[in-house]
Amino acid sequence: MEGAYPLENQMMDVRTPPGPSYGGGQPPPRPPHGGGLPHIAPPLFTPQLHEGMYKAMDTGSMKGCLYKHTYIWLKNGRSFWFYPTYVGYNSVAGYRWRRSQQRWAYYGTDAHEIQYFHCY
C-alpha cells in the first residue's frame, strides 16, 4: 500500500504520534483552536448503525469530520469513537478512543477499511 500508513490499522501511544507524510507540496490541514489531541472524551453514547442514516466511506465527505468526534464502523465489525486529524485519498489518521483505558490513542488506517461513519 502506498501512502502515509504502510501498516494496516496502526495504533500507537499518543505520547509519540508520528506525523503523516504530506506529499505533493501540500501542507497538513490546520486544526481549529490549536488542534491535536482532543481535550475531552467523546460523547457517552454509542451510536447505533441504521441503514440510510450514515454515509458509506468516502474520504471526500469524511473531510467534513476533521477535528470532530466521529463514530466509525470498520469492515471487520469493530466500531469506535475517532477524532480525525488527517484525511487523505487512501488513508485516515487521528485519535481513537480507548474506552478501557479512558484515553485517546493515535490511530491510522486504510480508508477502504471504513464501512460507515458519522460525525457529531
N, C-alpha and C positions, 0 to 999 in steps of 0.2 A: 504494500500500500504506500503510495506516495503522499506526503503531507507532513504536517507538524507532529503527528502522533503515530509513529510506526508500529507501536504495540497496541493490540486491541484492548480496549477498556482499561487504560492505565488508571491507577489510583495511587496517590502518594500523599504524604503528610503535608498539611498546609504550611508548616514552618519552612519547607523548602520547595515552593512551587516553581517549576521551570516555566519560562515564558515560551509560548508557541512561536515558531518562526513565521514571520510575516514576509511573504515573498512579493515579488513584483514591485518593489519600491513603495508598497502601501504601508502607512503607519498603523499600529494597532488602534482599535476603536478607543475613544476616550470615554471612560466611565463617568457617570454623573456624581457629583459631590465627592470626588476622590476615589470612588470605586474600590476595586479589590475585593477582599474577603467581606462577605455580608456581615453587618454588625448585629443582626438579630436572627433568631431562629426562624424557620419557615412557619407558616400557619399550622395550627394544631390539628386541623382536619386532614383526612386523606381523601382526595377526590376520587369519585367513582367514574369509571370509564363507561360512557353511554354512547352508543353509535350515533353519529351525526353531531355530537356536541363538541368534539375535539378535532383538531387538524391532523391529518396524516403528516408524517415528517417531510418537511420541505425547508431546506436551510434558509431560503429567501424569506419565508414567513416567520421562521424562528428568530430572525434578526430583530423583530419587534419585541422579543422577550429578553433581549440583552439587559442585564442588571435588574432583572425582576425575578421574584420567586416563581419557578416553573415546575410543574409536575410532569415527569416523563414516564412513559411506558416503553420498555425495550422489547424487541422481538423475542428475546429469550424468556419473557414472562415477568421479569423483575420490573419494579416501578419504585420511584423515589422522588424527593424534592431535589431540585437542581437550580443553581444560580449561574446562568451562562454569562461568561465574560468574553467569549470569542466564538463566533460562528463563521466557519469557512465553508468552502464548497464541499469538502469531503469529511470534515471533522468539526466537532464542537468541544469546547473546553469551558471549565468554570469550577464550581464547587458543588459537591454532592453532600447532602445532609446525612450524617451517620447517626441515626436515631439511637442506637445502643450506646454510643459514646457521647451523645449530645454535643456534637461539634461538626463543623464543615471540614471536608477533605477535598483537596484539589483532584479533579477528575477530567479525563478526556476520553472521547470515544469516536468511532467512525459514525458519521451522521446517518448512514444507512442502517445502523443498528437500532435507531429510534423509530418506533412504530407510530406513536401518538405523543402529543404534548399539549399542555395548556398552561398559559402564564397568567399570573394574578397581579 
